Amino acid sequence: MKYERIRDLREDNELTQEYIGKILNVSQRTYSRYENDERAIPIEILSKLADYYGTSVDYIIERTDQKKPYPRWRYSGFQKLL
């Protein structure tokens, strides 16, 4: 799966692959491989990218065109379901 939006988001913010790699704690080469679809992106990395850019993983993987992230929701227990 090609993640064109991670490149678009990075370039729109005038950031380098090296800079984003440092934020994600991966090498520039690894990040480049993510952008070029040479390596699958772990969900933890997708989540960090979404948080960094203030968007959702669904936006990054093109499941939605809405840049705005989903509201945070915390589930307090299964009792509410019953």
Buried (B, 14 or more C-beta within 10 A) or exposed (E): EEBEBBBEBBEEEEBEBEBBBEEBEBEBEBBBBBBEEEBEBEEEBBEBBBEBBEBBBBBBBEEBEEEEBEEEEEEEEEEEEE
